[in-house]
Amino acid sequence: MAGKRRQFGRVRKLPSGRYQARYVGPDGLLRPAPETFRTKKDADDWLADKQTEMRRGDWHDPDAGKVPFGPYAVAWIAERELTVTTRQLYGSLLRNHLEPCFGTVAVADISPPVVRRWRADKLVSGTGPTTVAKAYALLRAIMATAVSDQMIRRNPCVIKGASIVHTPERPTATVQEVYDLASTIQPRYRVLVLMAGFLGLRWGELVGLHRRDIDLERGTVRVRRAVAELFNGKQEIKAPKSAAGKRTVAIPAVILGEILDHLHGFAESGADGRVFIGAKGATPRRNHFNRLWRKACEEAGIKGLHFHDLRHTGNTLAASTGASTRELMSRMGHSTARAALIYQHASADRDRLIADAVSGLVKTGRTDVRKPRKVDRKSKGHVGDTRD
């Protein structure tokens, strides 16, 4: 046995007394072990493991992971089909939170202890938990691709729950509070509040509506685009994030008349005219609208309510009708891309029943019926309107 020639790899004893193991990889290059071994048996065992990896097709190029993380992460973002807002978010997280620590580090050298230390340092330094969770999620996604690219064997991001954003439960406005806010806010935004509260549409979906999207005869609104506000202050017209976001939602009959009045009084003319516009004809922006929203909340005596909380109100009302999870997810367009395949086929007839039931709840829950402010149909304006 002592004279038997080795079938795979070579082991030699170094002047130091330790043993070096080498083998020829599938790429034809001579590959030495990353370290020397105390005994010949340890070197033999390491070679046996490498031979097993090659037989299983599980061999990885040990040099592949020597690429610096920074350039790899930049390429990772560039190669993906992302919305402008998501691309900007990833770029910001990479520049401000990942590159300072990992930019020049080889992908293969990013280990679980290194990731844990980075995350702990971020939290201790005062970086918000939400930002840290998003940065960690991005790091984990990039490293998962490195695993797929056979640059590393395992993803070093193994901290349980580190990518979960923990947010406090948001309040839900009552039916009467929705009407109080609709009555106190500027008239051109009254229906914006009602549709957010009783249909559960998102801000971007609402300000992205055109006249052709609203069918008053059938009592439906079609969501097929959204307006996103970018970091540079510009607005982007985009499709919803997932297939489930592109949907037709039945309108509660109780607000159909108000929507009709709004279309006559404030919306742009023509089938492609925008439903919601500012006093000077611009698409409303969140920062301008938020000033009006805060003022309306103060006048209505409502504290701590964000505009997006109205979406939760609409979802809660729909859920109280007994609608199934599939029907609710279809109506709200709230799902991952995978879940969209499950929820987007909910029955349109059942959605009409949900809308009718919500309409009944709105009528029952409203205790103070106020007439909307009179509108000058000719000017379509309102004294005190802020610039949009």
C-alpha positions as CSV (number, residue, x, y, z in Angstrom):
1,M,0.0,0.0,0.0
2,A,2.9,2.3,0.8
3,G,4.1,2.2,-2.8
4,K,0.7,2.7,-4.4
5,R,0.5,5.8,-6.5
6,R,-2.1,8.4,-5.4
7,Q,-5.0,8.5,-7.9
8,F,-6.1,12.1,-7.0
9,G,-4.0,15.0,-6.0
10,R,-0.6,15.2,-4.4
11,V,0.7,15.6,-0.9
12,R,4.2,16.7,-0.1
13,K,6.0,17.3,3.2
14,L,7.4,20.9,3.6
15,P,10.7,21.8,5.4
16,S,8.6,23.0,8.3
17,G,7.3,19.5,8.8
18,R,3.7,20.3,7.7
19,Y,2.0,18.9,4.7
20,Q,0.8,20.6,1.6
21,A,-2.1,19.2,-0.5
22,R,-2.6,20.0,-4.2
23,Y,-5.0,18.8,-7.0
24,V,-5.9,19.6,-10.6
25,G,-9.4,21.2,-10.7
26,P,-12.0,20.8,-13.4
27,D,-10.7,23.9,-15.0
28,G,-7.3,22.3,-15.5
29,L,-5.5,24.5,-13.0
30,L,-3.4,23.2,-10.1
31,R,-5.2,24.1,-6.9
32,P,-3.3,24.1,-3.6
33,A,-5.2,23.8,-0.3
34,P,-5.7,27.2,1.4
35,E,-3.7,26.0,4.4
36,T,-1.1,23.4,5.3
37,F,-1.8,20.4,7.5
38,R,-0.3,19.0,10.6
39,T,-0.4,15.4,9.4
40,K,-0.4,13.6,6.1
41,K,-3.7,12.0,7.0
42,D,-5.3,15.5,7.4
43,A,-4.0,16.4,3.9
44,D,-5.3,13.1,2.5
45,D,-8.7,13.7,4.0
46,W,-8.9,17.2,2.5
47,L,-8.1,15.8,-0.9
48,A,-10.7,13.1,-0.5
49,D,-13.3,15.8,0.2
50,K,-12.3,17.7,-2.9
51,Q,-12.5,14.6,-5.0
52,T,-16.0,13.9,-3.7
53,E,-17.1,17.5,-4.5
54,M,-15.9,17.0,-8.1
55,R,-17.7,13.7,-8.5
56,R,-20.9,15.3,-7.2
57,G,-20.5,18.3,-9.5
58,D,-20.4,20.4,-6.3
59,W,-16.9,21.9,-6.9
60,H,-16.5,25.6,-6.6
61,D,-13.7,27.7,-7.9
62,P,-11.9,28.9,-4.8
63,D,-10.8,32.1,-6.6
64,A,-14.3,33.1,-7.7
65,G,-15.1,34.7,-4.4
66,K,-12.1,36.9,-4.4
67,V,-14.1,39.6,-6.2
68,P,-14.6,42.7,-4.1
69,F,-18.1,43.1,-2.7
70,G,-18.5,46.7,-3.9
71,P,-18.2,46.2,-7.7
72,Y,-20.1,42.9,-7.4
73,A,-23.0,44.7,-5.6
74,V,-23.1,47.5,-8.2
75,A,-23.3,45.0,-11.0
76,W,-26.0,43.1,-9.1
77,I,-28.2,46.2,-9.0
78,A,-27.5,47.1,-12.6
79,E,-28.5,43.6,-13.9
80,R,-31.9,43.6,-12.3
81,E,-35.2,44.9,-13.6
82,L,-36.2,47.4,-10.9
83,T,-38.4,50.4,-10.7
84,V,-36.6,53.7,-10.5
85,T,-37.6,54.2,-6.9
86,T,-36.3,50.7,-5.9
87,R,-33.1,51.3,-7.9
88,Q,-32.5,54.5,-6.0
89,L,-33.3,52.9,-2.7
90,Y,-30.8,50.1,-3.3
91,G,-28.2,52.5,-4.5
92,S,-28.6,54.6,-1.3
93,L,-28.4,51.6,0.9
94,L,-25.3,50.3,-0.9
95,R,-23.5,53.7,-0.8
96,N,-24.3,54.7,2.8
97,H,-24.5,51.4,4.7
98,L,-22.9,48.5,2.8
99,E,-19.9,49.8,0.9
100,P,-18.3,51.6,3.8
101,C,-17.9,48.2,5.6
102,F,-17.9,45.6,2.8
103,G,-16.9,47.6,-0.4
104,T,-13.2,46.4,-0.6
105,V,-13.8,43.0,1.1
106,A,-13.8,39.9,-1.0
107,V,-17.2,38.3,-1.3
108,A,-15.8,35.0,0.0
109,D,-14.4,36.8,3.1
110,I,-17.8,38.1,4.3
111,S,-18.6,35.6,7.1
112,P,-21.5,35.4,9.5
113,P,-19.4,37.0,12.4
114,V,-18.5,39.9,10.1
115,V,-22.2,40.4,9.2
116,R,-23.3,40.2,12.8
117,R,-20.7,42.7,13.9
118,W,-21.7,45.1,11.0
119,R,-25.3,45.0,12.0
120,A,-24.6,45.5,15.7
121,D,-22.4,48.5,14.9
122,K,-25.1,50.0,12.7
123,L,-27.7,49.8,15.4
124,V,-25.4,51.1,18.2
125,S,-24.3,54.0,16.0
126,G,-27.9,55.2,15.8
127,T,-28.9,54.0,12.3
128,G,-32.7,53.4,12.4
129,P,-33.8,49.8,12.8
130,T,-35.9,50.1,9.6
131,T,-32.9,51.2,7.5
132,V,-30.7,48.5,9.0
133,A,-33.3,45.9,8.2
134,K,-33.5,47.1,4.6
135,A,-29.7,47.2,4.2
136,Y,-29.4,43.7,5.7
137,A,-32.1,42.4,3.3
138,L,-30.2,43.8,0.4
139,L,-26.9,42.3,1.6
140,R,-28.6,38.9,2.0
141,A,-30.1,39.1,-1.5
142,I,-26.7,40.0,-3.1
143,M,-25.0,37.2,-1.2
144,A,-27.7,34.7,-2.2
145,T,-26.8,35.5,-5.8
146,A,-23.2,34.9,-5.0
147,V,-24.2,31.4,-3.8
148,S,-26.0,30.8,-7.1
149,D,-23.0,32.1,-9.0
150,Q,-20.9,29.5,-7.1
151,M,-18.7,32.2,-5.7
152,I,-19.4,31.0,-2.1
153,R,-21.0,27.9,-0.6
154,R,-23.3,29.5,2.0
155,N,-25.0,32.8,2.5
156,P,-23.3,34.5,5.5
157,C,-26.5,36.4,6.3
158,V,-28.1,34.0,8.8
159,I,-29.5,36.3,11.5
160,K,-33.0,35.3,12.1
161,G,-35.5,38.1,11.6
162,A,-32.9,40.7,10.8
163,S,-34.6,41.7,7.6
164,I,-38.0,42.1,9.2
165,V,-39.1,45.7,9.6
166,H,-41.0,46.0,12.9
167,T,-43.5,48.9,12.7
168,P,-46.1,49.8,15.4
169,E,-49.7,49.1,14.5
170,R,-51.2,52.0,12.7
171,P,-54.6,53.4,13.8
172,T,-57.8,52.8,11.8
173,A,-60.1,55.7,11.1
174,T,-63.8,55.2,11.7
175,V,-66.3,55.9,9.0
176,Q,-67.3,59.1,10.7
177,E,-63.7,60.2,10.9
178,V,-63.2,59.6,7.2
179,Y,-66.2,61.9,6.5
180,D,-65.0,64.5,9.0
181,L,-61.6,64.6,7.2
182,A,-63.3,64.7,3.8
183,S,-65.4,67.7,4.9
184,T,-62.5,69.7,6.4
185,I,-59.9,69.2,3.7
186,Q,-60.0,71.3,0.6
187,P,-63.0,70.3,-1.6
188,R,-60.8,69.2,-4.5
189,Y,-59.4,66.5,-2.3
190,R,-62.7,65.4,-0.6
191,V,-63.2,62.4,-3.0
192,L,-59.5,61.5,-2.7
193,V,-60.1,61.0,1.0
194,L,-63.3,59.0,0.5
195,M,-61.8,56.7,-2.1
196,A,-58.8,56.1,0.1
197,G,-61.0,55.3,3.1
198,F,-63.6,53.2,1.4
199,L,-61.8,51.6,-1.5
200,G,-58.4,51.2,0.1
201,L,-56.5,52.6,-2.8
202,R,-52.9,53.8,-2.3
203,W,-51.8,57.4,-2.7
204,G,-49.9,56.7,-5.9
205,E,-52.8,54.7,-7.3
206,L,-55.3,57.5,-6.6
207,V,-53.3,60.4,-8.1
208,G,-52.5,58.1,-11.1
209,L,-56.2,57.7,-12.0
210,H,-57.5,59.1,-15.3
211,R,-61.2,59.5,-16.2
212,R,-61.2,56.4,-18.4
213,D,-60.3,54.4,-15.3
214,I,-63.6,55.2,-13.6
215,D,-66.8,53.5,-14.8
216,L,-69.7,55.0,-13.0
217,E,-72.2,52.9,-14.8
218,R,-70.7,49.7,-13.6
219,G,-69.5,51.3,-10.4
220,T,-65.8,50.3,-10.8
221,V,-62.4,51.9,-10.8
222,R,-59.5,50.3,-12.7
223,V,-56.1,50.5,-11.2
224,R,-53.5,50.2,-14.0
225,R,-50.8,52.8,-13.1
226,A,-49.3,54.6,-10.1
227,V,-47.4,57.8,-9.6
228,A,-44.1,57.3,-7.7
229,E,-42.2,60.2,-6.2
230,L,-38.4,59.9,-6.7
231,F,-35.6,61.0,-4.4
232,N,-34.7,63.9,-6.8
233,G,-38.3,65.3,-6.5
234,K,-39.5,64.1,-9.9
235,Q,-42.5,61.9,-10.4
236,E,-42.6,58.6,-12.3
237,I,-45.6,57.0,-13.9
238,K,-45.3,53.2,-13.4
239,A,-47.3,50.0,-13.4
240,P,-48.2,48.5,-10.0
241,K,-45.5,46.5,-8.3
242,S,-47.2,43.1,-9.0
243,A,-49.8,41.5,-11.1
244,A,-52.2,41.7,-8.1
245,G,-51.8,45.5,-8.0
246,K,-53.2,45.8,-11.5
247,R,-56.9,45.3,-10.7
248,T,-60.5,46.5,-11.0
249,V,-62.1,47.5,-7.7
250,A,-65.9,47.9,-7.2
251,I,-66.9,51.3,-5.8
252,P,-69.3,51.4,-2.8
253,A,-72.5,52.9,-4.2
254,V,-72.7,55.4,-1.3
255,I,-69.9,57.5,-2.8
256,L,-70.7,57.2,-6.5
257,G,-72.6,60.5,-6.5
258,E,-69.7,62.3,-4.9
259,I,-67.2,60.9,-7.4
260,L,-69.5,62.1,-10.2
261,D,-69.6,65.6,-8.7
262,H,-65.8,65.6,-8.4
263,L,-65.4,64.6,-12.1
264,H,-67.6,67.5,-13.1
265,G,-66.0,70.0,-10.7
266,F,-62.3,69.2,-10.5
267,A,-61.0,66.5,-12.9
268,E,-59.4,67.3,-16.2
269,S,-61.6,67.0,-19.3
270,G,-61.3,64.2,-21.8
271,A,-61.1,60.5,-21.4
272,D,-57.4,60.6,-20.5
273,G,-57.8,63.6,-18.1
274,R,-56.4,63.1,-14.6
275,V,-59.0,62.6,-11.9
276,F,-57.0,64.5,-9.2
277,I,-55.1,67.6,-9.9
278,G,-53.9,70.6,-7.9
279,A,-55.2,74.1,-8.2
280,K,-52.6,74.9,-10.8
281,G,-53.1,71.8,-12.8
282,A,-50.2,69.7,-11.4
283,T,-50.4,66.2,-10.2
284,P,-50.6,66.4,-6.4
285,R,-47.4,65.8,-4.4
286,R,-47.2,64.2,-1.0
287,N,-45.3,66.9,0.7
288,H,-47.8,69.6,-0.4
289,F,-50.8,67.4,0.3
290,N,-49.5,66.4,3.8
291,R,-49.7,70.1,4.9
292,L,-53.4,70.1,3.9
293,W,-53.8,66.7,5.6
294,R,-52.4,67.8,8.9
295,K,-54.5,70.9,8.9
296,A,-57.6,68.8,8.2
297,C,-56.8,66.4,11.0
298,E,-56.3,69.3,13.4
299,E,-59.6,70.9,12.4
300,A,-61.4,67.5,12.7
301,G,-59.8,66.8,16.1
302,I,-58.0,63.6,14.9
303,K,-54.5,62.9,16.1
304,G,-51.8,60.6,14.8
305,L,-53.5,59.5,11.6
306,H,-51.6,59.3,8.3
307,F,-53.2,59.4,4.9
308,H,-52.0,55.8,4.3
309,D,-54.0,54.7,7.4
310,L,-57.2,55.3,5.3
311,R,-56.1,52.3,3.3
312,H,-56.2,50.2,6.4
313,T,-59.7,51.5,7.1
314,G,-60.9,50.3,3.7
315,N,-59.3,46.9,4.3
316,T,-60.9,46.6,7.7
317,L,-64.3,47.5,6.4
318,A,-64.0,45.0,3.5
319,A,-62.8,42.3,5.9
320,S,-65.8,42.9,8.2
321,T,-68.2,41.9,5.4
322,G,-67.0,38.3,5.6
323,A,-64.9,38.4,2.4
324,S,-62.3,35.6,2.1
325,T,-58.6,36.2,2.2
326,R,-58.4,35.7,-1.5
327,E,-61.1,38.3,-2.2
328,L,-59.5,40.8,0.1
329,M,-56.1,40.4,-1.4
330,S,-57.5,40.8,-4.8
331,R,-59.4,43.9,-3.9
332,M,-56.5,45.5,-2.0
333,G,-53.8,44.5,-4.5
334,H,-51.7,43.7,-1.5
335,S,-49.5,40.7,-2.3
336,T,-46.1,39.5,-3.3
337,A,-45.6,38.6,-7.0
338,R,-46.0,34.9,-6.0
339,A,-49.2,35.5,-4.1
340,A,-50.6,37.6,-7.0
341,L,-51.0,34.4,-9.1
342,I,-53.3,33.1,-6.3
343,Y,-55.3,36.2,-5.6
344,Q,-55.8,38.0,-8.9
345,H,-58.5,35.7,-10.1
346,A,-61.0,36.5,-7.4
347,S,-64.6,36.8,-8.7
348,A,-65.7,40.2,-9.9
349,D,-69.3,39.4,-8.8
350,R,-68.1,38.7,-5.3
351,D,-66.2,42.0,-5.3
352,R,-69.4,43.8,-6.1
353,L,-71.0,42.2,-3.1
354,I,-68.1,43.4,-1.0
355,A,-68.5,46.9,-2.3
356,D,-72.3,46.9,-1.6
357,A,-71.7,45.6,2.0
358,V,-69.1,48.3,2.5
359,S,-71.6,50.9,1.3
360,G,-74.1,49.7,3.9
361,L,-71.4,49.9,6.7
362,V,-70.6,53.5,5.6
363,K,-74.2,54.5,5.8
364,T,-74.7,52.9,9.2
365,G,-71.4,54.3,10.6
366,R,-71.9,57.9,9.6
367,T,-73.4,59.9,12.4
368,D,-72.9,63.4,11.2
369,V,-74.1,64.2,7.7
370,R,-72.6,67.4,6.4
371,K,-73.1,68.9,3.0
372,P,-69.9,69.3,1.0
373,R,-68.7,72.9,0.5
374,K,-70.1,74.7,-2.5
375,V,-67.7,74.6,-5.4
376,D,-67.2,77.3,-8.0
377,R,-67.6,75.1,-11.1
378,K,-66.2,77.7,-13.4
379,S,-62.9,78.3,-11.6
380,K,-62.6,74.8,-10.2
381,G,-60.6,76.6,-7.5
382,H,-60.7,77.2,-3.7
383,V,-59.5,80.2,-1.8
384,G,-56.4,79.3,0.2
385,D,-55.4,76.4,-2.0
386,T,-51.7,75.6,-1.9
387,R,-49.5,75.3,-4.9
388,D,-49.2,71.7,-6.2
